[in-house]
Amino acid sequence: MSDPRATAVILAGGKGTRLKPFTYVLPKPLVPVGDRPILLLLIERLKACGITDLTLCVNHMADLLMTYFGDGEKFGVRIAYAMESEPLGTVAPLRRIAGLPDDFLVLNGDLLTDLDFSDLFRHHRQSGKLLTVGVTRREVRIDFGVLEMANGELTSFSEKPVHEFWVSTGVYAFSRSVLGHIPEQGPFGFDQLMGRLLERRVPVGLYPFHGYWLDIGRPEDFERANEDVMKLETCPNPRLPFPDLSPRVGTGSDRPGGKE
């Protein structure tokens, strides 16, 4: 099987409501982490992995995004735009993009990670799956004593237990044929697509990832990103993990991926 260069679709149309007040005046992809916008850091990571053909799905404050990034030439990439006339969720915008290749990447525009995007893409093509989801492990702390009961009596008690889960990184590899599972009209999210594929017994592949990953969805995530970004930039080889950044235990409000 030939291994063409990957194309990446970046979902950048959300309002970033959970990152207020930062997003009152800027779209979330332009909120600075360190001295550069969130989305620019992601684009630089894609470029380091050899992925330079990009499409941005935009809606909220689209003019600002298009003015900043332009055609991508000054950043060493090629950028096209898919405009959403209305919010379409995380998957439906793909219907608006003409000329998608047989396989392509889709990722949220608010990620800070050292994931090797080109390796995920190769893994997807070799698997033959219609869809591959990048996944990572996350611990979630319950900030209460947790009780279990039966017949009105206590059967077990755990004080502030920590549970570990596989969660979506918000990075996916699609085969174009999966678009046939997306409705022609209306919003449609990744969660709905997963439900539909499971219902139709369509195999979905997973790409386990154990490096650095942060979904910048809330003010506390933004603060951590600014703490971490200087360490991330000390990594001289984009193919190697960023150093000294172990995952932190989150709370029950941590999200596993997705947009907004």
N, C-alpha and C positions, 0 to 999 in steps of 0.2 A: 504494500500500500504506500503510495506517495505521501509525503508529509508537507503539504503546502503551508505557507505562512498563515497564521491565524488572523482573523478579523475579530475585533471586539466591539460589542454594543454596550454602551455605558448608560445606565438608567439615571438621569440627572434632572427629572422633571418634578420631583416632589417638593412640597412646601417646607419641609424640615420643621414641622410644628413642635416637635419635642426638643428641638435645639434652641428655642427661643430663650432669651431675647436676641441672640446672635443673628437670627434669620429675619428679623424685622426689616433690615435694610439690605441684606445680601441673600441670594439663594445659597442654600447650604453648601453646594460644591465650591463656592467661592469664599467660604469662611476660612480664614488663614489658620494653618497649623504651623507653628514656627513662623517663617517668613514667606510661606507659599500657600496658596489655596489647597484645600483638601484634594480637589480633583486633579490639580497639577501634580501633586505627589503620586497619585495613582497612575496618571499618564506617564510620568517618568519611570515608574516601575514597569509598566507595560513595555515601554520603549527599551528598557534594559533587558527585557526578556525577548526582544526581537519582534514585538507586536506593535506595528505603527499604522495600521489601517483601522480607524476608529469611527464609530457613529455614535453621536450623543443624542439620546432621546430627551427632549426639553419641553417644558411647559411654563412652570412658574418662573418669572423673571428671566425668560429665555433670552431677551435682548442683551442683558448683562453678560450672560454666559457666552453668547455668540460674539459679542464685542471683545471679550477678554481672550477667548481661545482662537477666534477666527478660523482659518482653514488649517491651523495646526503647524504651518510651516516654521514659525519661529521657535516651536518646541520640538522640531525634528520628526513630526508625525503628520498624517493626513486625516483631517477631521471633516466628516459630513454630519448633517443634522436631520433628525426626524422630529418634526413639530407635532405636539399633541394639542389639538384644539380644545380638548377637555381632558381631565385626569382619567387615565385609562388603566391604572394599576401597574403591576410590575411585569406583566407578560403581554397584555393586549397591544402595547406600542410596537411590538415586533411585526404586527400585521401591516404597519405603515411603511416598513422599510423595503424598498425594491432592491432586487439584485443580491439578496443574501446568498453567500456560498453554501455548499452542501453541509458544512460544519462551521460553527462560529462560537465565540465566547459571549456570554452575557454577564454583566457584573454591576452591582450597585456602585454609585458614584461617591460613596462616603466611607471607603475602606482604607485602612492603613495596614499593610501586610508585606511580608517578604515571600509570599507564595510565588512559585515559579509557574507563571501562567502558561508558558509554552509547554511545560511538562504535563500539566493538566490537559491541555489540548491534545497532545500526543496520546495520552492515556485514553481519552475519550474516543479518538479515532480508532485506536487499536481494539477497543472493547466492542465496537459495533453497536453500542446502545444509542437510542434516540436522544437520551438526555443523561448527563453526568452532573452530579451535584458535588461541589467541594464542601467537605465537612471537617469539623474540628471538635475537640473535646472541650467542654466547659463545665466548671463546677458552679452550682447554684446553692447559696446558703438560704435556708428558711429562718427568718429572724424571730421565731417563736418556738416554744415547746410544742412538739407535735404529738398528739395522742391518737391512738387507735382504740376502738371499742367494739364490743359485741354484746348484745342483749343488755345494754345500759351499763355495762361494766368495762373498766379500763383493761385492755389487754397488752398494751405496750406504750412506752413513752420515750421520746428522743428530744433532748434539749438542743435546739438550733442545729438540726442536722444539715449536712452538706451532701447534695446529690450530684452525680456526674452524668452528663448526657452528650451524645453526638448532636451537634447543631450545624445548621447551614451557615456557610461563610458568606453567602450572597454572591458567590462566583459559580457560574454554571457553563457547561459546554452543551450546545444544542446541535442536533441534526435538523436540517431544514424541514424534514418530513414531520417533525413534532408540531409544526405550526398548524397542521391539519386538525389538531386537537384543541385549538383555540377558537372560540366563537368568532363569527365575522363581525358582530356588532357589540358595543358596550364594553365596560371595564372588565378586566379579568386578571386575577392575581396569581402569583406563583403557587400559593396554597391551593387555589382552585385547580390549577393545572396538575399538581401532585395528586389531588383527590381523583381527578378524572383519569389519570394514567393508571393509578392503582385500581380503580373500578374496572378499567378496560384491560387490566392485567398486562400492561406494557412494562417491560423491565426497565428500571431506572438504575443507572450506575452511580457509584460513590467514589470519590477521590479523597481518602483520608489525608489530612494535613496536620503536621505537628509543630509548625513554626509560629512566627509572630502574626497575630491577627487581631485587629481592633475595629469594631463597627462603631463609627462616630455618630451615635444616634441621640445622645443626651448630653447636657452640660458637663456631667462628671466624666463622660467619655472624651469630650473635647479637652478637658483639663488634663486627663491622662495622656492624650495624644500629644499635647504640647510638651509634657514631661518626657515622653519617649522619643520624640522625633529626632532630637540631637543624637541619641544613642544609635538610632537606626541608620543615620547617615555616616556612622563610623565604619560600616561594613563595606570593604573595598570591592567585593565580588558580588554582583547582583544575584548569582546563582546560589550563594550560601545564605544560611539563616542569619538574621540580625542577632547580635550578641546580647546576653544578660537581660533578657526580657521575658521572664516566665509569666504565664497567664495568672491573673488575679481572680480570687473568688468573687463571684458576683452575687447579686440579690435576685429575688424572684421577678424583678422587673426587667432583667436582662432579656434582650430579644435575640433570637437565633439567626437573624438575617432579615432582609426585606428592605423596602424603601420607606421614606418619610422621615 
